[in-house]
């Protein structure tokens, strides 16, 4: 039986996590452990109601974690005084006594994931402005030089999104599935613009917010950070909040997108929504699947599944 790409080779439960931490960190008195969540690459647990411990699900994820640790250490200075927090790993256990792979712990960051917030329950323009300002400061804080040669990865990534659509199409309304299939079969216009340093996976699930104040509180999961497509940091925002949220971000960021860049952003946003629907369907995450369906229905109603050059209605 073929394993899902997010399969967990080293499953854990709260009791086991408490034992692992107690064996490795003498000064840490573990009193309570609960499951926080499970993503594609990591399982996270809340310890003593104020710490998050993050465990890799596969061996290659441990290498990703090591890279993320170094990158967040480098960003801690230039982004340390941000109103939008980033994780700061206080514990990095490289050779655990009772677990196979390295793991990390950091003070719990406040907020709920933007993906869990219905767009009408929060000020999308305010979220866009805050994210745009953060992206501007993140670009300037790049802790590594730009690549000498940059290859546009989006056309290759579309192959994976097409496969995910095939796997999830039975869970989608037929008219949505057919429209997505036609759109994802197209070839995006090549992008030769200079890359920007960015988060690398800035989906709405990695943006934490305070719904009451429409404030972004934190950006999490930095394992894919690096130099990439100039619209990459806006994809999750667009899927969640549409053109208005992105216009607000661009205004604060001080950037303007060409028509081709808008088309690429919308096409990528559709692909991200398809990927979210696929993950929700295959992993039985009903809330995630329902959220992705709402996004795709909005995109269909706006005509963006037929033509990504179409602005929001």
N, C-alpha and C positions, 0 to 999 in steps of 0.2 A: 504494500500500500504506500503510495507516494505521500510524503510528509508535506504539510503546509510550510511555506517559506518562513513563517514566524514560529515554528515549532520550538518547544522548550526541551532541551536536552538535560536540564538540571532543575526539575521542578522543586519548589519549596513551599512550605506552609509557615504560618506565623510562629509556631512552636520551634520549628527547625531554625528559622531566622534568629530567634532569640538565643538559641544555643550557639549558633555560629558567631554572632556578635560578642556574646559573653566570653567565648574562648579566645577571641582576638584582641579585644579592647578592654584592658583590665579596669580602667577608670570609668567605664560606661556601665551604669547600673540599669539593666533592662528590666522594666516592670510591665510594659504593655507593648504588644505588637499586633498590627492589623494590616490587611492588604489595602494598598492604595490603588494599584492598577497594574495592568499588564499591557505593554506595547508590543511592537514588532520585534524588538531586540532585547528588552529588559523587563524584569519584574520589579515593582517598587512596593516598599512596605513603610508604614508609619510606625515609628518607635517612640514610646513615651509621649505621644501626642505632639511632638515638636521636632522630630528628626525624620528625614527620609533616607532610607537605605535602598540602593539600586544594585540589582544583581543581573549579570549577563545571562541570556538564555542559551547561548551557543558560544563555542570557543572564539570564533571570529569577532563576536561582540565584545569580548574582553580586550582585543586589540583596539577596537573602536573606542572603548572606555578610556584606555591609556592615552590615546590621542586627544580625547575630549578633556581629560584632566589637564594636560599641558596647555591646551588652548584656553581653557577657562582661567587658568592661572595667569596667562599672558593678558587676558582681557580684564582681569580684576582691577588693574590700575586705571586704565582709561575709562572703564564703565562702572567703576566702583561707587561713584557718587550718583548714579542714575536713580531716578524715581522708579524706573522699571528695573527690577532686580534680575540678576542671573544667578544660577547656582554657584556656590563656592564650596568645594569639597573640603570638609574638615577632616574626614577620615578617608584614606585610600589604602585599603588592605591588599597588598600585592600578593602575599602568599598566605592565605587563610589556613587555619589548622583543620577546619571541618568542612571546607567547601573547595571545589576544584579550581574555581576562577577568582580573579581579583574582583573586588566590589568596593563601592564608595558610600559615604554618608554625608549629608549636608543638612543645615537647618531648614526646616520646612518653610516653603514660600507660600504666601497667602494668595487666595483667589481661586476661582473656578475656571475651567477651560472654556474658551470662547465658543468652541464647537457645541457646548451644552447650553448656550444662550440663544434663544430665539431672537432673530434680528430685531424685531419690534420691541423687545424688552430692554434695549440698551441703545445708547446714542451712537449710531454707526459712524457718523462724521467725527465725533470725539475720539472714537477708537482709531479711526483712520489717521487723524492728525498726530496722535501719540505714536502710532507705529511708524509713520513717515519720519518724524523727528528722531526716533530711535534708529531707524535704518540709516539715516544720514550720519549719525554719530558712530554707528557700527562700521560703516564704510571707512570712515576716517581712522578707526582704531585697528585696522587690519594688522595682526601680529605676524604676518608672513608676506613675503613679496608676491606680486602677481606672477602667474605662470608665463614662461617665455613663449609658449605656444598654447593657445586655448582652443579646444574643440567643443563645438555646440553639442551638448548631450541630449537635448530634448527630442530630436527625431528618433534616436535610438531608444529613448525611454518610452516613446509611444508604442513600441512593440510590446512592452510589458503591459501597458494600459489596455491594448487591444486584447491580449490574452485574459486579463482580469475581467474585461467586459464580457468575453465569451463565457467565462466561468460563472459570472453573476447575472447574466441576461435573463435567466428564468425567474429571478426575483424582482425584475423591473417591469413596469407597465410596457406592453409591446411597442407602443408608439415612442416611448422614451428610449427603449433599447435600440429600435431601428434608427432613430435619429442619431444616437450616440455612435452607432456602428458606421453610419455614413460619414459623420464628422471625423472620427478617429482614423478613418481610412485615408484621409487627405494627408498631404505632405506639407508641413509648415514651411514658410518662407525662411531661407537660411538667415541666421543672425550673425553678423560679423562685428557687432558692437563690442567694445572693450568690456570684460567681465568686471563685476563688483564683488568685494568681500562681503559675505552674507552668512546667515544662519544655516542655510542649505536644506532645511526641511521645515520651513515656517508655516506649517499647517495650523488651522484654527485650534487643533488639539494641543498645540505647544504655546499658545498665548493664554496666560492667566489674567483674569479680570475681576474687578469688583463691580458686580452688576448694578449695585445701588448708586454708585457714583460715575459709572461709565469710565472707569479708570483701568488702564493696563497695569497690573501689579508685577508681572514677571514673564520672562521668556525662558522656557526650559528645553531640554533635550538638544544638546549642541554637537552631537557626534558627527554630523555631516557638514559642519561649518567649513567654509573655504571660498574660493573664487568661483563665481558662477554667473549665470544669465542675469542680466540687469532687471528682469521682471520677476525673477524667482522668489524674491521676498514678499511679493504682493499676491501670489497665487491663492494662498489660504484666505487672505483678507477678501479678495474678490469673490471666491466661492461662497463665503459667509455673507458678505455685505454688499456685493455688486459694485457697479461703477461708482456710485456716490461715495462709498467708503474709500475706494482707491483714489478718486479725485481729491479727497481731503488729505490722504497720505501724500500724494504727489505735491500738493500745494505746500505742505509743511517741509517736505523733503527738498523742495526746490528743483524738481525735475518735471520734464514733459515727455510724454510717450508719443511716438509716431503712430500712424494708423496701423502699420505693420506690427508694432510692439503691442498695441491694444489687441489686435487679433490673436497674437501669440499668447498673451496673458489670458484671454477668454478661452482659447483652445486648451491651454494648460489647466485652467480652472475647471473646465469640464472633465478633463482627464483625472484631475485630483478628486473630483466628486465621484467619478466612476470607481476610482481606487478605494475611496471610503465606503462606497456601497458594497464593493467586493469584499473588503475586509469585514464589514459588519455582517454581511450575509454568511460568509464562510466560517467566521468565528462566533456566530450566533450572538452578535451584539446588536440587539434589535434597535436600541436608541440611536446608535451610529448609523445603521442602515436607514432608519426613518429620516434622520437629518439629511443624509446624502440624497434621498429621494425628494425631499423638499427643495434642496438646491437645484437638482436636475429639472424638477417641474417648473421652477422659476425661470431657469435658462431656456427651457422649451417654450414657455409662454412669451418670453421676450424675443424669441426668434434666434437665439444665440446657438442653439444646437444645429440650426440650419445654416447659419452664417455667423461666424465669430466676429465679423466686422460690425455687427449690429449692436448699438448701444442699448442700455436699459430703457425699457418703455417709460 
